[in-house]
Amino acid sequence: MAKSEAILRTTFRFSRKLIELKGAFAYCCVLVPEKVLKQLPTGRLRLKGFLNQAPIDLAIQYRKTGQRVVMVSKALAR
């Protein structure tokens, strides 16, 4: 297994507060910690795991501010 493949299969655990968004397409988002981003390869990535015990399979989104976030629907935020 290549080094990048091993990193992609690594489990990262972190706690963050939801950031409320204004707009119709998403309810809120979770900011991905910088220490996690430093360990990930660049480019498009999907996040598979759990958010409050609910299974997720979401893409890490880029914001204009340079932050990386995971968008969370209203149903998932509950």
VOPAGU-2260 file (C-alpha; in pm, 1 decimal, decimal comma):
REM VOPAGU-2260
SITE   aa  ch    i         X         Y         Z
SITE  MET   A    0       0,0       0,0       0,0
SITE  ALA   A    1     141,3     339,2    -100,6
SITE  LYS   A    2     188,3     611,9     158,7
SITE  SER   A    3     -96,1     825,2      17,6
SITE  GLU   A    4    -332,5     525,5      25,0
SITE  ALA   A    5    -245,2     462,0     390,5
SITE  ILE   A    6    -318,0     825,7     478,1
SITE  LEU   A    7    -653,8     809,0     300,7
SITE  ARG   A    8    -750,5     509,8     514,6
SITE  THR   A    9    -650,2     680,4     840,2
SITE  THR   A   10    -916,4     762,0    1098,3
SITE  PHE   A   11    -926,3    1121,3    1220,7
SITE  ARG   A   12   -1135,0    1213,4    1524,6
SITE  PHE   A   13   -1226,6    1569,7    1611,0
SITE  SER   A   14   -1506,3    1774,9    1764,5
SITE  ARG   A   15   -1630,9    2097,5    1611,9
SITE  LYS   A   16   -1932,0    2321,4    1649,4
SITE  LEU   A   17   -2160,0    2355,7    1350,8
SITE  ILE   A   18   -2130,0    2684,1    1161,8
SITE  GLU   A   19   -2470,5    2812,9    1053,3
SITE  LEU   A   20   -2494,5    2918,1     688,8
SITE  LYS   A   21   -2733,6    3160,5     528,7
SITE  GLY   A   22   -2872,4    3030,8     201,0
SITE  ALA   A   23   -3109,7    2776,9      59,8
SITE  PHE   A   24   -2870,3    2500,0     -43,2
SITE  ALA   A   25   -2721,5    2409,1     294,9
SITE  TYR   A   26   -2810,8    2451,4     658,8
SITE  CYS   A   27   -2468,4    2448,5     824,0
SITE  CYS   A   28   -2114,2    2319,3     789,6
SITE  VAL   A   29   -1830,6    2173,1     994,2
SITE  LEU   A   30   -1486,8    2331,3     964,0
SITE  VAL   A   31   -1219,1    2065,3     905,9
SITE  PRO   A   32    -929,0    2123,1    1151,6
SITE  GLU   A   33    -599,6    2246,6    1007,0
SITE  LYS   A   34    -404,7    1962,2    1172,7
SITE  VAL   A   35    -618,0    1710,8     979,3
SITE  LEU   A   36    -580,4    1899,6     650,2
SITE  LYS   A   37    -200,7    1902,1     682,3
SITE  GLN   A   38    -201,4    1521,3     682,5
SITE  LEU   A   39    -426,3    1485,9     376,8
SITE  PRO   A   40    -320,0    1502,7      12,4
SITE  THR   A   41    -431,0    1801,1    -194,2
SITE  GLY   A   42    -715,2    1784,9    -441,6
SITE  ARG   A   43   -1070,3    1659,4    -414,7
SITE  LEU   A   44   -1140,1    1429,7    -124,1
SITE  ARG   A   45   -1444,8    1251,0       9,2
SITE  LEU   A   46   -1503,3    1200,0     376,5
SITE  LYS   A   47   -1653,2     868,8     485,2
SITE  GLY   A   48   -1741,9     811,7     846,0
SITE  PHE   A   49   -1987,0     922,1    1109,1
SITE  LEU   A   50   -2127,0    1252,9    1227,4
SITE  ASN   A   51   -2312,3    1217,5    1557,4
SITE  GLN   A   52   -2342,0     842,1    1494,9
SITE  ALA   A   53   -2502,8     901,4    1152,1
SITE  PRO   A   54   -2308,9     759,2     854,4
SITE  ILE   A   55   -2181,0    1019,3     606,7
SITE  ASP   A   56   -2011,9    1017,3     266,6
SITE  LEU   A   57   -1944,8    1382,5     182,8
SITE  ALA   A   58   -1689,2    1586,9      -8,3
SITE  ILE   A   59   -1461,6    1837,9     161,2
SITE  GLN   A   60   -1561,4    2176,1      16,4
SITE  TYR   A   61   -1337,8    2480,1     -32,1
SITE  ARG   A   62   -1458,3    2823,1      83,5
SITE  LYS   A   63   -1341,0    3156,3     -57,7
SITE  THR   A   64   -1166,0    3220,3     274,4
SITE  GLY   A   65    -940,7    2917,5     216,5
SITE  GLN   A   66   -1110,8    2710,4     483,8
SITE  ARG   A   67   -1216,9    2353,2     414,4
SITE  VAL   A   68   -1560,9    2250,3     532,7
SITE  VAL   A   69   -1807,5    1964,0     516,6
SITE  MET   A   70   -2161,8    2075,4     435,9
SITE  VAL   A   71   -2429,7    1940,8     669,9
SITE  SER   A   72   -2800,7    1924,9     591,8
SITE  LYS   A   73   -3064,5    2026,4     843,3
SITE  ALA   A   74   -3170,7    1663,0     889,6
SITE  LEU   A   75   -2813,5    1549,3     954,5
SITE  ALA   A   76   -2747,1    1837,0    1196,8
SITE  ARG   A   77   -3021,5    1712,9    1428,4
